[in-house]
Amino acid sequence: MTFCVQNIDIRPILDLIPLQIAYRDLEGKHIYFNKSYASQLGINKKEELYGKKYEDINELIYNVNQIKKTDEEALKRKTNI
């Protein structure tokens, strides 16, 4: 999907906006989101979210949160994971 105004791709501009912006198709799949939206979900690579529904994202967020929790516990104990 292209986001153009007078043939200018505005995605780089949308990535600079600090608010979370996302577009989904009629099936609920993510077809566009800016960096702020992905960052809020803890996602670094757009491929991890593109084409995914909320159900898929919830599973991804759960996995990311579990990894963060494990990391934090290891840091508190000062041990390896």
C-alpha positions as CSV (number, residue, x, y, z in Angstrom):
1,M,0.0,0.0,0.0
2,T,1.3,3.4,-0.9
3,F,0.8,6.6,1.1
4,C,1.4,9.3,-1.3
5,V,0.5,13.0,-1.6
6,Q,1.1,14.4,-5.0
7,N,3.4,11.4,-5.7
8,I,5.5,12.0,-2.6
9,D,5.8,9.0,-0.2
10,I,4.7,10.2,3.2
11,R,5.8,7.1,5.2
12,P,9.1,8.7,6.3
13,I,7.1,11.7,7.6
14,L,4.6,9.4,9.4
15,D,7.6,7.7,11.1
16,L,8.7,11.0,12.6
17,I,5.3,11.6,14.3
18,P,5.5,10.6,18.0
19,L,1.9,9.4,18.0
20,Q,1.1,5.8,17.2
21,I,-0.4,5.4,13.7
22,A,-1.6,2.1,12.2
23,Y,-3.9,1.1,9.4
24,R,-5.5,-2.3,9.1
25,D,-7.4,-3.9,6.3
26,L,-11.0,-5.2,6.6
27,E,-9.7,-8.5,8.0
28,G,-7.9,-6.7,10.8
29,K,-4.4,-7.3,9.4
30,H,-1.9,-4.5,9.8
31,I,-1.0,-3.0,6.4
32,Y,0.8,0.1,7.7
33,F,2.1,1.4,11.1
34,N,4.7,4.0,12.0
35,K,7.8,3.5,14.1
36,S,6.1,4.8,17.2
37,Y,3.4,2.2,17.0
38,A,5.8,-0.6,16.5
39,S,8.0,0.7,19.3
40,Q,5.0,0.8,21.7
41,L,4.5,-2.9,21.0
42,G,8.2,-3.6,21.5
43,I,8.7,-4.6,17.8
44,N,11.9,-3.7,16.0
45,K,11.3,-5.2,12.6
46,K,8.3,-4.2,10.6
47,E,8.1,-7.8,9.2
48,E,7.1,-9.0,12.7
49,L,3.9,-7.0,12.6
50,Y,3.0,-6.5,8.9
51,G,0.0,-8.6,7.9
52,K,-0.7,-9.7,11.5
53,K,-4.0,-9.4,13.4
54,Y,-4.4,-8.3,17.0
55,E,-4.5,-12.0,18.1
56,D,-1.1,-12.5,16.5
57,I,0.3,-9.4,18.2
58,N,-0.9,-10.4,21.6
59,E,1.0,-13.6,21.4
60,L,4.1,-11.7,20.2
61,I,3.8,-9.1,23.0
62,Y,3.4,-12.0,25.5
63,N,6.6,-13.6,24.3
64,V,8.5,-10.3,24.4
65,N,7.3,-9.6,27.9
66,Q,8.3,-13.0,29.0
67,I,11.8,-12.5,27.6
68,K,12.1,-9.1,29.3
69,K,11.0,-10.6,32.6
70,T,13.6,-13.3,32.3
71,D,16.3,-10.8,31.5
72,E,15.3,-8.6,34.4
73,E,15.4,-11.5,36.8
74,A,18.8,-12.5,35.6
75,L,20.1,-9.0,36.0
76,K,18.8,-8.9,39.6
77,R,20.5,-12.2,40.4
78,K,23.6,-11.1,38.3
79,T,23.6,-14.5,36.6
80,N,23.4,-15.7,33.0
81,I,20.1,-16.8,31.5
